[in-house]
Amino acid sequence: MNKKIVLFTAILLAVGFAAKAQHFPSDIQEERLKGNVKSVLTTVRTPQGRIVGQPVRNNFNRDGYYTQNTYYDTIGNPVIIVHYTYDKNNRLVKDVRTHEPFSEMLSQTTYTYDKKKHTISAELRDANDSLQELSVYQFDKKNVLEKTTSYDVNGKEMASTEYDHNSFGYVTYVTYTEGENMIYKGAEKFRYDTEGFMAERCSYYLTTLRQAFLYTYYYDEQGNWTQAYVYHVTPTEGYLYQVITRHITYFE
């Protein structure tokens, strides 16, 4: 599921997307955006101003669903565009990734829903329509995402991710397993502020704490955050790690 944005929200937004397919809240609601948001351009930089990864612009329709997400290079040229198609119930049925500037198709993912099993299956295929990967999203009876499992082209399980949630439905703990014997590899733990945004993220390898990050935000007049400061913290010190900016436009 590659429609999501920056490092510190990647896990949560991917979870939100999968939940959307069952609950049908809009992408605007999933990202806790306020107002008639038209687009969000997100850029991640180091404290020195160097761009990290690819800036991405998320475009929404007036119902609050993604129409396309555009990934840029560091000088602002579009590199990859992801186009989204929905059914009449606003369930995502297909996304297509193209390479720019010639709109060369790279891959597409189709989504199948099984209400009885509380699952969503996502088939990733390349430009030649060859299956590359199958991901299955498993929900509980309340349609809360419990587990994601990835399979290779032969149906062999490659990796899985399990999710714990708090009473607000936010993911609080994620457990990762992978490999032939599905060995436990690590976990991430999340804490949120009163607005529902990330306040702290800790990652673990096996049982050892690898990294811990704290977040602070600045907001626009609509109440949406437009800048986030990410701090890497240790038991003895802390320092600014990344600055994330969001340029938000609104429908008139």
N, C-alpha and C positions, 0 to 999 in steps of 0.2 A: 504494500500500500504506500505509494510514494507521493501522496498529495500533500504532505505536511511539511512544516516550514523549518524552524530553527532548532538548534541543538537541544535546548533545555525543554522544549515542548514536544519534541518529536514523538516520544512514547505516548504522551497523553493525547495528542491530537490523532494519532493513529488509532488509539482506543476509541476516541470520540467518533471517528469516522465509522468504525465497525458498528458501534452502538447505534449510530444514525440509521444504518440500514435496517435495523429492527424497530427503533422507536420513531423514526422519521422527524426528529428535530432538525432544523436547518443547520448549515455549517456556521452561520452567524451565531446561532445559539450555542453550538458546541465550543466555539472559540470565545464565548462570553463577550462578544462585541455588542456595543450599544448603538442605537440609531440606525439610519438607513445607509449602511456601509456599502459602498460600490467596489472599492478595491483596497488592498493592503499590500504595500511593498515593504518587505522585511530584509534588513541588511545586518549582518553580524560582523563586527570589527574587533581587532585587538585594541588595547589601550593606546597603542601608537597610531591607530587609524587604518591598519591594513585589513582588507576584507578577508573574512574567513568563509570558505565555502562559496556557494552561489547565492546571490540575492534572488528573492523570489517574489513575484507579484501574484496575489490571489484575487481573481475577479469573481464577483457575485452577481446573480440576478436579483430582481426586486423581491423575490421570495426568500432570499438569503442563502441560496445554494451556489456552489462553485460552478462557473461556466468554463473557466480555464485557469490554469496556473502556469506562469511563465518563469523559467529559470534563466538568469543572465550570467554572462561572464563578468570579470571584474571591471571592465570598461563600459558596461551597460548594454552589450549586444545580446539579444535573445539567443539562447542555445537550445533549450528544450521547452516545448509547450505540451502540457497535458490537457486534453479536451475531455469533458464529462458528459455522459448521456444518462438520462433518468427515465423511469416509466411514469405513468400517470399518477402514481402514489408517491412520487419524489424519491423512489428508491434508486440508488445508483445501479445501473446495469452494465455500463462499460466505460472504461477510460482508455484513451489512445494517446501515446506519446510520440511526438514528432521531433525530428532534428531540424533546427533552423540554420540558415534562412530559406531552405528549399522545401520545407515541410515534408522531409523524408520520414516515412513511418519507421519507428524503432521497435515498438511493441504495443500490445494492447492487453488489457485485463478485463475479463467478463465475470460477472457476479451472479451466483445462483443462490436462492433462498429456500430453506427447508424449515417451515414453521414447526413441524412435528419434532424434528431433532434439535430445534433451536440453534441452527447453524447457518453460516454463510460460507460458500465456497468461492474462492477467487482463483481463476485460471490465468496465469501469465503466459502469453504466447509472443514469439518474436515476429518479425516482419514476414517470415515465410509460413506463419501460422503453426509453427512447431511449439509444442508445449515445453515451457522452461521450468515452471514451478507451479505447484498447487498449494494454496494456503486455505486452511479451514478455521473459521472463527466460531467458537462454541460459547453459547450464552446460557444463563440459568433461566428459571421459569419467569423471572422478572425482567428478562431481556438485558441483563447486565453481563458484560463480557467477562468470561472466566478464563478462557484459554485460547491461544492461537498456535496452530501446528502447521509447519511447512513440510512439504513432500517434494522429492525430486521427480523426474520424468518417469521413473519406474515405480512410483508409489512408495518409495522408501522414506521413512520419516527422517528429516534432517535436523530440525530444531523445534523447540516449543517454548512458549512464554505463558506464564500463569499470572493472573492479576488479582489483587485484593483491593477492596474499596472501602471508603468510609461511608457514613450515613448520608452524605450529600452526593454520593455516586462518584467521587473523585478517586482516582487510582492512588493508593497509598504504598503499595509494595508490589514489585514485579520480580518474578523468578525466572531465570533463563537456564535451559538445558539444551545440549546440542551433541552432535556426533553419532556414530553408529550405535552406541549403547545409551544414548540420551543421558549423558553425564551432566550433573549439575555444574554450571559454570559460574554463576554469580547472581547478583540481585541489585535492584535499585529501590530506594526508599524516598518518598516524597512527602513534603509538608506544604500547606497552603496558607495564604493570608486570608483576611476577611472578605476579599473580593473574589476569592476562588482561584487566584493566580499562584504560580509556584513561588514559595518562599524559601524552600530548602530542598536540595537534591543530593543524596548520598549514593555512591556506587560501591559495590563490593565484589571482590574476586574470591570465590569460595566464601570464607567467613571474614576475610580481611578487608577493612575499609580502604578503598583505593583513593577516592576523591570525595570532597564535600564542597557544595556551592551554596551561596546565599544570594538572594535577589532583592533588588529595590526597583521601584518604578516611578515614572512621571507620566501624567495623564493630560489628555486634551480636554476641551470644554464639554465634550460628549461623555466623558468618563472612561474613554478607552486609553490604555497605556500606549504611549508613543516612544518611550525610551526605557530600557531595562539595563541596569548595571549588575553584572554577574561577578561575584567575588569568590575566589578559591580560598578555602580556609583549612587550616591545620590546627592541631592542638596548641601551637605556639605562635602562629601568625596568620594574617590574611592579606590578600592583595587583589586588586582589580584584574579580572581575567578576560572579560569580554564586555562590549557595549553593543546592545541590540537596539536598532531604531526601526520604527514602523511609520511609514508615511501613509496616512489613511485618507481616502476620498469618500465623499458621501453623495448619494443621489439628491437632487434638488427637490 
